[in-house]
Amino acid sequence: MKGASNMNTLDKLQDALQDEMMLQSLYNKHMVDITNPEVRQLFTQMRDTKMQNITRLQQEIQQMMQAGKIG
């Protein structure tokens, strides 16, 4: 039963990772057309925050898999 719970957690982490990657891509896409420096800076900050979240989620997923909690 515990393995199923961990798999559910892994699925949620992977879903969150996909969401964060999609948002980061969206911010990058829109930044190309932004000419207002203040708005561009805001999108840059949001993109960078998403990148930090992506890194954190990737590390968490890797730790779960390396710890043998999945499988």
C-alpha positions as CSV (number, residue, x, y, z in Angstrom):
1,M,0.0,0.0,0.0
2,K,2.9,2.4,0.8
3,G,4.3,1.9,-2.7
4,A,1.0,3.0,-4.2
5,S,1.1,6.1,-2.1
6,N,4.6,6.9,-3.1
7,M,3.7,6.4,-6.8
8,N,0.8,8.8,-6.3
9,T,3.2,11.3,-4.8
10,L,5.6,10.8,-7.7
11,D,2.8,11.3,-10.2
12,K,1.8,14.6,-8.5
13,L,5.4,15.8,-8.6
14,Q,5.8,14.9,-12.2
15,D,2.5,16.7,-13.0
16,A,3.7,19.8,-11.1
17,L,7.0,19.7,-13.0
18,Q,5.1,19.6,-16.4
19,D,3.0,22.6,-15.3
20,E,6.0,24.6,-14.2
21,M,7.8,23.8,-17.5
22,M,4.8,24.9,-19.5
23,L,4.5,28.2,-17.6
24,Q,8.2,28.9,-18.0
25,S,7.9,28.3,-21.7
26,L,4.9,30.6,-21.9
27,Y,6.8,33.4,-20.1
28,N,9.7,33.0,-22.5
29,K,7.4,33.1,-25.5
30,H,5.7,36.3,-24.4
31,M,8.9,38.0,-23.4
32,V,9.9,38.2,-27.0
33,D,7.1,40.6,-27.7
34,I,7.3,42.8,-24.6
35,T,8.9,46.2,-25.1
36,N,8.0,47.7,-21.8
37,P,11.2,47.2,-19.6
38,E,9.2,47.0,-16.3
39,V,6.8,44.4,-17.7
40,R,9.7,42.5,-19.3
41,Q,11.5,42.5,-15.9
42,L,8.4,41.1,-14.3
43,F,8.1,38.3,-16.8
44,T,11.8,37.6,-16.4
45,Q,11.4,37.3,-12.6
46,M,8.4,35.0,-13.1
47,R,10.3,32.8,-15.5
48,D,13.3,32.6,-13.2
49,T,11.0,31.6,-10.3
50,K,9.5,28.8,-12.5
51,M,13.1,27.7,-13.3
52,Q,13.9,27.4,-9.6
53,N,10.7,25.4,-9.0
54,I,11.6,23.1,-11.9
55,T,15.0,22.5,-10.4
56,R,13.5,21.8,-7.0
57,L,10.9,19.4,-8.4
58,Q,13.5,17.6,-10.5
59,Q,15.7,17.1,-7.4
60,E,12.7,15.8,-5.4
61,I,11.8,13.3,-8.1
62,Q,15.3,12.1,-8.4
63,Q,15.7,11.7,-4.6
64,M,12.5,9.7,-4.5
65,M,13.7,7.4,-7.3
66,Q,17.2,7.0,-5.9
67,A,15.9,6.2,-2.4
68,G,14.1,3.2,-3.9
69,K,10.7,4.6,-2.9
70,I,9.5,4.0,-6.4
71,G,9.6,0.7,-8.2
